[in-house]
Amino acid sequence: IDWLANFLDKCRLVSDEEMQSLWAKLLAGEATRPGAFSKRAVNLLNTLDKADAELFTAVCGFICTVDDTKCPWIYDLDDSVYKNQGINFQNLTNLDAAGLLRFESVAGFSIGELPKIFTLQYFDTTLKIEFASDDKASHNFQVGSVILTNAGAELARICSPKPVDGVIDYVIKRCMNENLTISS
């Protein structure tokens, strides 16, 4: 009851149809799977304006799943694959401040101790990636400069991102530069 009361309180003044759609998806997701959305995610959605939601949806268009971990594949912000989607330093900093993601422009993030062969999925495309070394301790996979917060990951499920042209080619190029073997 607390969750529903909080939800109703937060969404009651939303007038934009696209934002209303996000609220409806959140409620439907919670009704289907109680506990799917935290109060933090509800409160976070309440703080977003339409421009933030659109930008976050654009970021979600870069989400790859690496061995069950979802993360936006965002590296070189000067690359046209990001510029064409409005992804830049300032926008990522704003989404970080909003609490949707963490943005680390210098060091970036990685997933460690992966198996020698693991999968990366981007929408309907699945790639098998293989490390050259058999030493699992060295199996660290760089996933870029952005990771989702828990609330951001919850809200990513209700966005309706579309695949971005060029992402798979960018992933393949990046993996080859890291001396990883890629197959589909």
ABEGO torsion letter per residue (X at the ends): XAAAAAAAAAAAABABAAAAAAAAAAAAAAAABBGABBAAAAAAAAABBAAAAAAAAAAAAABBBBGGBBBBBBBBAABAAAAAAGBBAAAAAAAAAAGABBBBAAAEBBBBGBBABBBBBBEABBBBBBBABABAAABBBBAEABBBBAAAAAAAAABBBBBBBGAAAAAAAAAAAAGBBBBX
